Amino acid sequence: MTRLEAIMAKRRARRLQKLDAAADAVRTMAGRHGVPIGFFGSYARGTVSPGSDLDVLVLGHDVSRVTEDFRREIERIGADQDIAIDLRLERDAPHLRMDIKP
């Protein structure tokens, strides 16, 4: 492994730690709000890079529980972990359903 490869591997590992922490916090918070979620994108595929964000899909078509408080908490979790969180609704992107990880 080259020095550059080693550096990139460390960066990916640090990013994955942040993403795992954010995903755990989002799961817990979504459970409190009664909002079913899944993850998609590089985190769900296991192809995290140093710049990966956390892609969250709200499952189902009843989005009445996705309140402003819910959205603010998502933003706070992202800020706490210093990562961007992309929140999508299944009703707006049904094609993402097949790519989710619980």
HELIX and SHEET records of a PDB file:
HELIX    1   1 ARG A    3  HIS A   33  1                                  31    
HELIX    2   2 SER A   42  ARG A   45  1                                   4    
HELIX    3   3 GLU A   68  GLN A   81  1                                  14    
HELIX    4   4 PRO A   94  ASP A   99  5                                   6    
SHEET    1   A 3 ILE A  37  PHE A  40  0                                        
SHEET    2   A 3 LEU A  54  VAL A  58 -1                                        
SHEET    3   A 3 ILE A  85  LEU A  89  1                                        
END                                                                             
